[in-house]
Amino acid sequence: MTDPDALASNSAPSPASRTDALEALAALSLAIDLANGAPEGTALRGTLVALELAEDLGLSREVSGATAFAALFRYLGCTSYAFEEARALGDEHEAARILAPLDKADAVGIARAIATSLGAKDPWQARVARGISLAVHGEAFRSGYEASHCEAAVLLAERLGASPAVCEALAALHERWDGTGGPGKLRGEALPLVTRIVQVAREVTVLTAVSSAPPARADVLRLLDARAGGQLDPALVAHVRGDGAARLVAALTVEPLWETLVPRLAELAGAWLMPRPGEIAEVFADFADAKCPIFLGHSRAVAALVARARPEDATLQRAALLHDLGRVAIPNRIWMTPGPLDRIARSRVDLHAAIGARLLAHEGISDRSVARRIGAHHGGGGGADAGIEILQVADIAVALGEARPQRPAFTDAARIDFLRSGARDGTLPAAAVATLVPLLAGGSRPPPAILTPQERTVLALVARGLSNKEVANSLGISARTVQSHTIHAYDKLGIRTRAGAALRAMELGLLTP
């Protein structure tokens, strides 16, 4: 078994720890697949295809390495716009599965898919309203999607130690050869070569994901020919049509995928991936929380409370950071339901702990107790492990202090009363409640003085998805003042989207006044 501290180490990364980090990233890439509505293994498959194509082109080890890690992080920003996608499309996971295989230039095909397939079980009034909204606001939605995905991917990849070449490629993921992409409207060879290779790999991997059987060479070439010169670099398509097809198509069926890919990534890592100590768990905590604004900072807050209660238990702290990773598999329309959930929705929500445990149960990602504790943190039974009860109560305590669609946030006094009542009637473990209640008042570090108090307040509300008008109404100021504070905050933090605001706010502790 590899180093159990792969997710949180206090030493500089060695070759061995980089291998451990890659094992962790490979396992956690499965969460990226779930968040993107894709079959598990899609991100890993796309990485292998991109790597095979780069090597088949005879590119240097450096470019091949950058290509592999850009492909691995291709969907790292996919939770960043999930809130907006759910508002516009209904079920963001269903939308991703339906729309992912389509060329965005195919307006007719996209409109047909939205009209006939997306939200087929929704009331017709909701479908009509969605269609009208997309017709009116579709370009703004697409621009926001492209900018958010790219910025979030870069911000998270930087924290994972990705190289500048990898981040440059991620910043251009939604650009197109014909110049109609975004966010920078790059054209032709202005797109980084790494990006162009990852784009080709992405298209054939999506074709594989939506096919009932591995696509034949003719199917792959037909798809690429249709996208050449529009979305994709025609020279790369020509290479695949010639010498590159056999190797690329073979990569679509290589098994075992994990065992084939991870050692190759470890050989290529070098300067292309240098994760900072302890950063992987924090990145994926933020990745999970970014999915829905009501959860921003939740996983970090639970981990901070657990760390105060059990400072000696590093494994429990990692479990606290990652305890809600499985939440990415649940659509936002469920999380944002304003009233009680029906039985089916409730059963889906209840699965998220088990999903997170399964994602983290892979050999090499960490001590197996991380997965076990995550799987049991919603009352699965602590047994002899008091840490599970600490995690369970910490999760509840933090959640009570956060607003939800069906209720406002509890005051400190109200949540303490709730926890003590649960301890008295036996619905909550009394020992854990007794340990955590004294820690709930105060104890948080003051936020860094990067922003003014007004800018920080506005940023926190914008990060949670409020419009300028909604922020203005909430604070009793003008929308113009809100816009001014937002611009200044964005400039200071080096961001330009709500997704960037959410990620920076979580990373820097800017979500509370």
SULLIN-V404002 format. One record per residue. N is the residue number from 1. RES is the residue in one letter. OMEGA is omega in whole degrees, 0 to 359 (* if undefined). Layout:
BEGIN
N/RES/OMEGA
N/RES/OMEGA
END
This chain:
BEGIN
1/M/181
2/T/184
3/D/181
4/P/178
5/D/179
6/A/181
7/L/182
8/A/182
9/S/179
10/N/180
11/S/179
12/A/184
13/P/174
14/S/175
15/P/180
16/A/181
17/S/175
18/R/176
19/T/177
20/D/179
21/A/179
22/L/174
23/E/179
24/A/181
25/L/178
26/A/178
27/A/182
28/L/175
29/S/176
30/L/175
31/A/176
32/I/178
33/D/181
34/L/180
35/A/182
36/N/180
37/G/184
38/A/175
39/P/179
40/E/183
41/G/181
42/T/181
43/A/178
44/L/179
45/R/179
46/G/178
47/T/179
48/L/180
49/V/180
50/A/180
51/L/178
52/E/181
53/L/179
54/A/180
55/E/178
56/D/177
57/L/180
58/G/181
59/L/183
60/S/177
61/R/181
62/E/181
63/V/178
64/S/178
65/G/178
66/A/179
67/T/182
68/A/184
69/F/173
70/A/178
71/A/180
72/L/182
73/F/186
74/R/183
75/Y/184
76/L/179
77/G/191
78/C/177
79/T/191
80/S/183
81/Y/184
82/A/179
83/F/179
84/E/178
85/E/180
86/A/178
87/R/185
88/A/191
89/L/180
90/G/179
91/D/185
92/E/178
93/H/177
94/E/180
95/A/180
96/A/180
97/R/183
98/I/188
99/L/184
100/A/182
101/P/187
102/L/172
103/D/184
104/K/176
105/A/181
106/D/184
107/A/181
108/V/180
109/G/179
110/I/179
111/A/179
112/R/180
113/A/180
114/I/183
115/A/189
116/T/188
117/S/186
118/L/179
119/G/184
120/A/181
121/K/179
122/D/174
123/P/184
124/W/179
125/Q/179
126/A/180
127/R/178
128/V/180
129/A/179
130/R/179
131/G/179
132/I/181
133/S/180
134/L/178
135/A/182
136/V/188
137/H/187
138/G/182
139/E/178
140/A/178
141/F/181
142/R/179
143/S/178
144/G/178
145/Y/183
146/E/182
147/A/182
148/S/180
149/H/183
150/C/182
151/E/181
152/A/179
153/A/180
154/V/182
155/L/181
156/L/180
157/A/176
158/E/180
159/R/176
160/L/177
161/G/179
162/A/184
163/S/176
164/P/180
165/A/177
166/V/182
167/C/176
168/E/179
169/A/180
170/L/180
171/A/183
172/A/187
173/L/184
174/H/173
175/E/181
176/R/179
177/W/183
178/D/174
179/G/183
180/T/180
181/G/181
182/G/7
183/P/187
184/G/181
185/K/176
186/L/183
187/R/172
188/G/185
189/E/170
190/A/173
191/L/177
192/P/179
193/L/179
194/V/178
195/T/183
196/R/178
197/I/180
198/V/179
199/Q/177
200/V/180
201/A/181
202/R/184
203/E/182
204/V/177
205/T/175
206/V/177
207/L/178
208/T/184
209/A/183
210/V/181
211/S/178
212/S/178
213/A/179
214/P/183
215/P/177
216/A/180
217/R/182
218/A/179
219/D/179
220/V/182
221/L/179
222/R/179
223/L/184
224/L/178
225/D/181
226/A/182
227/R/184
228/A/178
229/G/176
230/G/177
231/Q/193
232/L/176
233/D/182
234/P/179
235/A/177
236/L/177
237/V/179
238/A/178
239/H/179
240/V/179
241/R/180
242/G/187
243/D/192
244/G/188
245/A/186
246/A/182
247/R/181
248/L/181
249/V/178
250/A/181
251/A/180
252/L/183
253/T/181
254/V/174
255/E/356
256/P/188
257/L/183
258/W/185
259/E/177
260/T/189
261/L/189
262/V/177
263/P/179
264/R/177
265/L/180
266/A/178
267/E/184
268/L/193
269/A/178
270/G/181
271/A/183
272/W/177
273/L/180
274/M/184
275/P/177
276/R/182
277/P/175
278/G/190
279/E/186
280/I/181
281/A/180
282/E/179
283/V/183
284/F/170
285/A/179
286/D/176
287/F/180
288/A/183
289/D/181
290/A/183
291/K/184
292/C/186
293/P/181
294/I/182
295/F/186
296/L/178
297/G/184
298/H/185
299/S/177
300/R/181
301/A/177
302/V/180
303/A/179
304/A/179
305/L/178
306/V/180
307/A/178
308/R/180
309/A/184
310/R/185
311/P/183
312/E/188
313/D/183
314/A/180
315/T/178
316/L/178
317/Q/176
318/R/177
319/A/179
320/A/178
321/L/188
322/L/190
323/H/182
324/D/179
325/L/180
326/G/179
327/R/182
328/V/181
329/A/183
330/I/182
331/P/181
332/N/180
333/R/175
334/I/181
335/W/184
336/M/178
337/T/186
338/P/181
339/G/179
340/P/179
341/L/173
342/D/188
343/R/181
344/I/179
345/A/180
346/R/180
347/S/178
348/R/178
349/V/182
350/D/181
351/L/192
352/H/177
353/A/179
354/A/178
355/I/178
356/G/179
357/A/180
358/R/180
359/L/187
360/L/183
361/A/184
362/H/177
363/E/175
364/G/183
365/I/180
366/S/171
367/D/183
368/R/181
369/S/175
370/V/180
371/A/181
372/R/181
373/R/178
374/I/182
375/G/185
376/A/191
377/H/175
378/H/174
379/G/179
380/G/178
381/G/180
382/G/183
383/G/180
384/A/184
385/D/179
386/A/179
387/G/179
388/I/179
389/E/175
390/I/180
391/L/180
392/Q/183
393/V/178
394/A/178
395/D/180
396/I/183
397/A/180
398/V/181
399/A/180
400/L/180
401/G/180
402/E/178
403/A/177
404/R/182
405/P/183
406/Q/182
407/R/173
408/P/176
409/A/175
410/F/168
411/T/177
412/D/181
413/A/182
414/A/181
415/R/175
416/I/177
417/D/180
418/F/182
419/L/180
420/R/176
421/S/177
422/G/177
423/A/181
424/R/184
425/D/174
426/G/178
427/T/176
428/L/181
429/P/188
430/A/183
431/A/179
432/A/178
433/V/181
434/A/179
435/T/190
436/L/184
437/V/180
438/P/184
439/L/188
440/L/181
441/A/179
442/G/177
443/G/180
444/S/179
445/R/176
446/P/180
447/P/178
448/P/185
449/A/178
450/I/183
451/L/171
452/T/177
453/P/179
454/Q/179
455/E/181
456/R/179
457/T/179
458/V/181
459/L/181
460/A/180
461/L/177
462/V/180
463/A/180
464/R/171
465/G/179
466/L/175
467/S/177
468/N/180
469/K/180
470/E/177
471/V/180
472/A/179
473/N/181
474/S/186
475/L/181
476/G/178
477/I/182
478/S/177
479/A/179
480/R/177
481/T/176
482/V/180
483/Q/180
484/S/179
485/H/181
486/T/180
487/I/180
488/H/179
489/A/179
490/Y/180
491/D/181
492/K/183
493/L/179
494/G/181
495/I/180
496/R/180
497/T/174
498/R/179
499/A/177
500/G/178
501/A/181
502/A/183
503/L/178
504/R/180
505/A/177
506/M/184
507/E/187
508/L/178
509/G/185
510/L/186
511/L/179
512/T/181
513/P/*
END
